[in-house]
Amino acid sequence: MPTYQELKAKAGALLKQAETLRNKEVRAVIAEIKSKMAEYEITLDDLKTPTKRVAGTRARTVTKAKGTTVSKPKYRNPETGATWTGHGKAPNWLKEAEANNTARDDFLIRKASKASRQMR
């Protein structure tokens, strides 16, 4: 019969192994989520804020409780999913990319063509 210390050591090893597998699976799930968000042009704001929709169209702006409107994002960081509307001060991720000779237009959120939307 194993001792308490032996069982405790085995339990610790199993917990470490489980955490390693969890981290590996989490990375795969995050990559899949990012891929789907990019494919469907979903932003983090879309997950937080309900949008007003007009039948047959995509929402362009969201009206806040105070009557102000928030513009739809125009630029997206493909690595992090962070977005920017193009208004106000440019975010650091965009400034850094431009400093590394990447064109701002490379981050534009492009609408899916009619043919690609029909294929979905």
LUMTOR-426457 format. One line per field, with one value per residue: residue in three letters; z, x, y of N, C-alpha, C in turn. Coordinates in steps of 0.2 Angstrom, whole numbers. Each point is the difference from the previous one (the first is absolute). Layout:
# LUMTOR-426457
r c(Ala|...)
n.z c(Z|...)
n.x c(X|...)
n.y c(Y|...)
ca.z c(Z|...)
ca.x c(X|...)
ca.y c(Y|...)
c.z c(Z|...)
c.x c(X|...)
c.y c(Y|...)
***
This chain:
# LUMTOR-426457
r c(Met|Pro|Thr|Tyr|Gln|Glu|Leu|Lys|Ala|Lys|Ala|Gly|Ala|Leu|Leu|Lys|Gln|Ala|Glu|Thr|Leu|Arg|Asn|Lys|Glu|Val|Arg|Ala|Val|Ile|Ala|Glu|Ile|Lys|Ser|Lys|Met|Ala|Glu|Tyr|Glu|Ile|Thr|Leu|Asp|Asp|Leu|Lys|Thr|Pro|Thr|Lys|Arg|Val|Ala|Gly|Thr|Arg|Ala|Arg|Thr|Val|Thr|Lys|Ala|Lys|Gly|Thr|Thr|Val|Ser|Lys|Pro|Lys|Tyr|Arg|Asn|Pro|Glu|Thr|Gly|Ala|Thr|Trp|Thr|Gly|His|Gly|Lys|Ala|Pro|Asn|Trp|Leu|Lys|Glu|Ala|Glu|Ala|Asn|Asn|Thr|Ala|Arg|Asp|Asp|Phe|Leu|Ile|Arg|Lys|Ala|Ser|Lys|Ala|Ser|Arg|Gln|Met|Arg)
n.z c(0|-5|2|5|1|-1|3|5|-1|0|5|3|-1|2|5|0|-1|4|4|-1|1|6|1|-2|3|5|-2|-1|5|3|-4|2|6|0|-2|4|5|-3|0|6|0|5|4|4|-3|-6|4|1|-6|2|-6|-3|-2|-6|-1|-1|5|0|7|0|4|6|2|4|6|0|-5|3|-5|-1|-4|-5|3|-1|5|-1|6|-6|3|2|-6|3|1|-6|2|1|6|1|5|-4|0|5|0|-2|5|4|-3|1|6|0|-3|4|-6|2|-6|2|4|-6|3|-4|-4|2|-5|-5|-5|4|1|-7|0|5)
n.x c(4|-1|5|-2|6|-1|-5|3|5|-4|-3|5|2|-6|0|7|-1|-5|4|5|-4|-2|6|2|-5|2|7|-2|-4|5|4|-5|0|6|0|-5|3|6|-2|-3|6|1|-2|5|-1|0|4|2|-1|-7|-2|-2|-5|1|-6|4|2|6|1|-1|-5|3|-6|3|-1|5|-1|6|3|2|5|-2|3|5|4|4|3|3|5|-2|-3|5|-4|-1|-4|6|-4|2|3|4|-2|3|-5|-4|2|1|-6|-3|3|-2|-2|-5|-4|-3|0|6|-2|-2|-6|1|-5|-4|3|-4|5|4|-5|-1|6|-1)
n.y c(-6|5|3|4|0|-6|0|4|-3|-5|2|2|-6|-3|4|-1|-6|0|4|-4|-5|2|2|-6|-3|4|-1|-6|0|3|-4|-5|3|1|-6|-2|4|-2|-6|1|3|-5|5|2|6|-4|-3|7|3|0|-2|6|-4|2|-2|-5|4|1|0|6|2|1|1|4|-1|3|-4|-2|1|-6|3|-3|-5|4|-1|-5|-2|-4|2|5|2|4|5|4|5|2|1|6|-1|-1|-6|-2|-5|5|5|-6|-3|6|0|-6|5|-1|0|6|1|-3|5|2|1|-5|3|-5|-3|2|-2|3|5|-1|-1|5)
ca.z c(0|0|5|-1|-3|-7|-3|-1|-5|-6|-1|-2|-7|-4|-1|-4|-6|-2|-1|-7|-5|-1|-3|-7|-3|1|-6|-6|1|-1|-7|-4|1|-3|-7|-1|1|-6|-6|0|2|6|4|7|2|-2|5|6|-1|-5|-6|-3|-7|-5|-4|-6|0|5|4|-1|7|6|4|7|4|0|-6|-5|-5|0|-6|-1|-1|-7|0|4|1|-1|5|6|-1|2|-6|1|-5|-5|2|5|0|-3|6|0|-5|-7|0|0|-6|-5|2|-3|-7|-2|-2|4|-4|1|6|-1|1|-6|0|-4|-7|0|-1|6|5|-2|1|7)
ca.x c(-4|4|0|-3|5|1|-7|0|5|-3|-5|3|3|-6|-2|4|-1|-6|1|4|-5|-5|3|1|-7|-3|3|-3|-6|1|2|-6|-5|3|-1|-7|-1|3|-4|-6|1|-2|5|-1|-6|-6|-1|-2|-5|-5|0|-7|1|-5|-1|3|6|4|0|6|2|-4|-2|1|-5|1|-2|6|1|6|1|2|8|2|6|0|6|-2|3|-4|-7|-1|-3|0|-5|3|-1|4|7|2|2|7|2|0|6|6|0|2|7|3|-1|-6|-5|-6|-5|1|-4|-7|-5|-3|-6|0|-4|-7|0|3|-5|-5|3|0)
ca.y c(6|6|5|7|4|-3|2|7|1|-2|5|6|-1|0|7|3|-3|2|7|0|-2|6|5|-1|1|7|3|-2|3|7|1|-2|6|6|-1|1|7|3|-2|3|7|1|3|-1|4|-3|-5|3|5|-2|5|1|-2|1|-6|-1|3|0|6|5|4|-2|6|-1|3|8|3|1|-6|-3|-2|-7|0|0|-3|-6|-3|-7|-4|1|1|7|4|7|3|5|6|1|-2|-7|-4|-2|-6|3|4|-4|-3|5|1|-6|1|-3|5|0|-4|-7|-2|2|-6|0|-4|-6|1|-4|-7|-4|-1|-5|-6|-2)
c.z c(0|6|-2|-4|-8|-4|-1|-6|-7|-2|-3|-8|-5|-1|-4|-8|-3|-2|-7|-6|-1|-3|-8|-3|0|-6|-6|0|-2|-7|-4|1|-4|-8|-2|0|-6|-6|0|2|7|4|8|2|-2|5|6|-1|-5|-5|-2|-7|-4|-4|-6|-1|6|4|-2|6|5|4|7|4|0|-7|-5|-4|0|-7|-1|-2|-8|-1|5|0|0|6|7|0|2|-6|2|-5|-5|3|7|0|-2|6|-1|-5|-7|-1|-1|-7|-6|0|-4|-8|-2|-1|4|-4|1|6|-1|0|-7|0|-4|-7|1|-1|6|5|-2|1|7|2)
c.x c(4|-1|-3|5|1|-7|0|5|-3|-6|3|3|-6|-3|4|-1|-7|0|3|-5|-5|3|0|-7|-3|3|-4|-7|0|1|-6|-5|3|-1|-7|-2|2|-5|-7|0|-3|5|-2|-6|-6|-2|-3|-7|-5|0|-7|1|-7|-1|4|7|5|0|6|2|-4|-2|1|-6|0|-2|6|1|7|1|3|8|2|7|0|7|-1|3|-4|-7|-2|-3|1|-4|3|-1|5|8|1|2|8|2|0|6|6|0|3|7|4|-2|-6|-5|-6|-6|0|-5|-7|-4|-4|-7|1|-4|-7|1|3|-5|-5|3|0|-6)
c.y c(6|5|6|4|-2|2|7|2|-2|5|7|-1|0|7|4|-2|3|8|1|-1|6|6|-1|0|7|4|-2|3|8|2|-1|6|6|-1|1|7|4|-2|4|7|2|4|-1|4|-3|-5|3|4|-2|5|0|-2|2|-6|-1|3|-1|6|4|3|-3|6|-2|3|7|3|1|-7|-2|-3|-8|0|0|-4|-6|-2|-7|-4|0|1|7|4|7|3|5|7|1|-2|-7|-5|-2|-5|2|4|-4|-3|5|2|-5|0|-5|5|-1|-4|-7|-3|2|-6|0|-4|-6|1|-3|-7|-4|0|-5|-7|-3|-4)
***
